Amino acid sequence: MGDTTDGSSAAHGAQDIQDDAEPRGLFSRLFDAFSPDEAEGQDERLGRTLPGLANLQRLRVEDVASPKAEIVALAHDTSLADMVQEFRDSGYSRIPVYEDTLDKPLGLLLLKDLALQYGFNGHHDLDLAPLLRPILYVPPSMPLSVLLRKMQADRTHMALVIDEYGGVDGLVTIEDLLEQVVGEIEDEHDTEDEVTIQRVDDTTYMVDARTPLEELAEELGMSLDYEDMDEEVDTLGGLVFVLSGHVPVRGEMVEHPSGLEFEVIEADPRRIRRLRVHLPQGLQSAAQ
């Protein structure tokens, strides 16, 4: 396992780095609600506005962190072209960088730093060390309210969760925290008017994970219900999550009792985004 002592010291210096601008609006009100010198009644008023605020006091890092297996990270000796491709494929703006294994993290690489220094043409000798930002390390037992304040102080939106042996156990972002207060946050990739079901050929469909099961069932000409199916599941992403028992990663195949196969095309540690639906031979005619 990697020694996190140096990384922790570096993380404490992160507040000196001018990363993103100071949070405003909702961010500021949330930070103020947990400030030691807050005005009397501030947290009570904010709690009435945002009922989910209590989650920040009640939940701990381990309750919202993404598991280690689902962390998108880069080896320090990755080529510039491969780094750019990973940013493109993942859609993330910041990715941890490690040496040998993720249990030896070196720092956090921001897409804007890489772009400003090297552009995207890949024709440069890469010197990654000067670009790496310090990473914040936190224990799984830390309350979310404490982590939110620490993220503000260190001017960072991401933290690695460290287990009792000093190894990396997971990852948590400021979005994970805020979603406990305001619900799921849609990003620029989540649009309402995009096509949710696209037929590729007689046996293959590209489907948005938010597609209602009834809509997909109608398109396929078959029912997606199965014995002991959770009645609360109403989207394809929810169905695949229940079938697999976890948030599947890109490339993972999940089988439906009917014989359908769901291939995860796009996902992040918190949700499934797009899937490829494969119909078995016996169901071809039903979809035509």
Secondary structure as UniProt FT lines:
FT   HELIX           5..12
FT   HELIX           13..16
FT   HELIX           26..33
FT   TURN            36..37
FT   TURN            40..41
FT   HELIX           42..49
FT   HELIX           51..53
FT   HELIX           54..58
FT   HELIX           61..64
FT   STRAND          66..67
FT   HELIX           68..70
FT   STRAND          74..75
FT   TURN            76..77
FT   HELIX           80..90
FT   STRAND          94..98
FT   TURN            102..103
FT   STRAND          105..110
FT   HELIX           111..118
FT   HELIX           129..131
FT   STRAND          136..138
FT   TURN            140..141
FT   HELIX           144..154
FT   STRAND          158..162
FT   TURN            164..165
FT   STRAND          168..173
FT   HELIX           174..182
FT   TURN            188..189
FT   STRAND          197..201
FT   TURN            202..203
FT   STRAND          204..208
FT   TURN            209..210
FT   HELIX           213..220
FT   TURN            227..228
FT   TURN            231..232
FT   HELIX           236..244
FT   TURN            250..251
FT   STRAND          253..255
FT   TURN            257..258
FT   STRAND          261..267
FT   STRAND          272..278
FT   HELIX           281..283
FT   HELIX           284..287
//
